[in-house]
Amino acid sequence: MPKAVILSSGGLDSTTCLAMAIDMGYEPITLTFDYGQRHRIELDAAKEVGEYYGVKQHIIADIGLFRDIGQSALTDAIEVPKNLSVDDLSNDIPVTYVPARNLVFLAMATGVAETQGASDIFIGVNALDYSGYPDCRPEFINAFSTAANLATKAGSEGTTVRIQTPLIHLSKSEIIKAGHALDAPYHLTHSCYAPTNDNESCGQCDSCLLRLKGFADASLVDPISYAGT
């Protein structure tokens, strides 16, 4: 079986990517980042998803830099925006953007892929999402792929690594339908930017609203609990 590195955050999108990679016949190596995020529940979720699939190699990379530089509502003392519906989401890059996060994540994933003999890296970026993150665009993925294969020993010797983005042009409902068809364990996932002290999802942050709308549009029931419901 060919190996693939799967960037696993414990969220809905990365779990769908993991399910797809396994369905495609890859032996997954899951890579999770402890980057100083304020809410540690996603690290637990990634671990549980990996255990669900019997992943043999689950790597947790500790990156303290993002905690030190801050400037994001996910790593700093900045309030996470709350809204009543997806229609209220701004078209501007939100304060939940973590500076250069996917650039750093993919660079480290490339190192893991090269050392472990993995031919592919899966990342659950999405260009149709309302988040507006610049490091989720196809242009970035294409440019990084070129750079990664120029920067590595494997690439210079003709062994290229492919950056797989199977969700990049899918709507949230299409992502959920695809994962549901593969029995992805969405009940183990966590998407919320501002969970309660009991780790319940808030239901009002950008990520929760997009997730809830995705399940509704897919005519499916979200299996996780939300505060106040």
DAGIGI-V571523 format. One record per run of one state. SS is the DSSP state (H for helix, E for strand, C for the rest). FROM is the first residue (numbers start at 0). TO is the last residue. If there is no record, write none. Layout:
# DAGIGI-V571523
ss=SS from=FROM to=TO
ss=SS from=FROM to=TO
This chain:
# DAGIGI-V571523
ss=C from=0 to=1
ss=E from=2 to=6
ss=C from=7 to=10
ss=H from=11 to=22
ss=C from=23 to=25
ss=E from=26 to=33
ss=C from=34 to=39
ss=H from=40 to=51
ss=C from=52 to=55
ss=E from=56 to=61
ss=C from=62 to=63
ss=H from=64 to=68
ss=C from=69 to=84
ss=H from=85 to=87
ss=C from=88 to=99
ss=H from=100 to=115
ss=C from=116 to=118
ss=E from=119 to=121
ss=C from=122 to=132
ss=H from=133 to=135
ss=C from=136 to=136
ss=H from=137 to=150
ss=C from=151 to=151
ss=H from=152 to=155
ss=C from=156 to=160
ss=E from=161 to=163
ss=C from=164 to=170
ss=H from=171 to=180
ss=C from=181 to=184
ss=H from=185 to=187
ss=C from=188 to=199
ss=E from=200 to=200
ss=C from=201 to=204
ss=H from=205 to=216
ss=C from=217 to=224
ss=E from=225 to=225
ss=C from=226 to=228
